[in-house]
Amino acid sequence: MAAIPRTLVAIMVLAFAIVLPAVQAQAPAPSPTSDGTSIDQGIAYLLMLVALVLTYLIHPSDAFSPHELF
């Protein structure tokens, strides 16, 4: 009978050591529902990003204007 290589045995032991504890695990608790704060924060970040993009789009036209601002 052919001998099983040690590396194969080590890989199998490692796989079982990772998989077997997960079999005993319980299902995770359901996450709480959002109260709207994260939605408001996401909208605020989106609006800030739009303002930043508009600022950088408008700024080059001001930089090359014929009159000086200061």
N, C-alpha and C positions, 0 to 999 in steps of 0.2 A: 504494500500500500504506500502511496506517495505521501511524503511529509508535507504538512501545510507550512508555508513560509511564515517566519516570525512577523514580518511586516503586515501580512494579511490578518494574522491573529490580533496584532496591536490595533489595526484599523477597526476590526470588528468589535473589540473590547471598548474602544473609544466611542464608536457609534452607539453601542448599547448603553454606555454610561451617560450619553447625552439624551437618548430617546426614552429610556425607562423612567426617569423622574418625571418627564412630561406626561406620561400616561396617568400618573396619580394626580396631576394638577386639576384643580377645579376651574370651571368656566369663570372668566372675568366678570366682575360686576358691571352692569350697564352704566355708561357714562351719563352724568347729569345733563339735562337739557340746557340749552343756552338761554340766558336771560336777556339777550340782546346787546350786552356790553361788547362782546367780541365782534358782533356785526357792525356796531357803531364805530368801533376802533378800526375795523377793516375799511369802512367807508372813509374815515378820516385819513388813513394812510393813502388811499387811492386819490383823494382830493389833493393831498400834499404833493403826491407824485405828479399829478396833472399840473399843479401850480409851478412845480420845479421845471417841468418840460417846457411850459409856456414861457417861463422866465428865460430859459436858455435859447428859445426860438426867437424871442423878441429882442434880447440883448444885442446880438450882432448887428441888427439894423440901427440901434442907437449908437453903437461904437463907431460907425462910419458916417455919422451925420455931418453935414457941412458946418454946423455951428458948435461951439464949445459950450458945455454945460457949466464948467467951473472956471 
